[in-house]
């Protein structure tokens, strides 16, 4: 059972089901992230990572939650209020995003995810989901690790390249 933080009195925050209807992007291409406690990894940083730094994600159609709403400014009404209303909206939206995901999802995680990060709730939803076959953790250097299932590769060359990148060749013999 998920518990959402209380909204401000009189707020009209949509339900998880209503938010799911507003998330119209292809659920096979969802990109999650957990921010860093120091603020260095935030939504803007991850957008740059997907669309500029590692374009293979945007080329395949992967999007973050804030890119998936129709209309695109759907979230503004609640987020602009700040405080508990914004927190409750984002929590409900991230639950909806996780529940709607399918196939392979990617998540960019900082080295130390905060204990109170919403990512822990998203992860539990994704892990239990029969429609999500693979959860791939990505670090800031684009190294990958399967949290559920495996890492899908576009070609045998992709797999060889990834495995070579993940070798620890720094130690001397």
BELUR-V167867 format. One line per field, one symbol per residue. phi: phi as a letter, one per 40 degrees, with the letter a starting at -180 (. if undefined). A space follows every 10 residues. Layout:
phi = ???
This chain:
phi = .cbcccccdg cbcccdcccd cccbccccbc bcabccdcgc bbdcccdcdc cbcbcccccc hcbcdccbcb cdcdcddccc cgfccccccc cccccdcccc cagbbbbcbc dbccdcccdc cdcccccccc cbcbbbcbcc cgcbaccaga ccbcadcccc ccccccccbc ccc
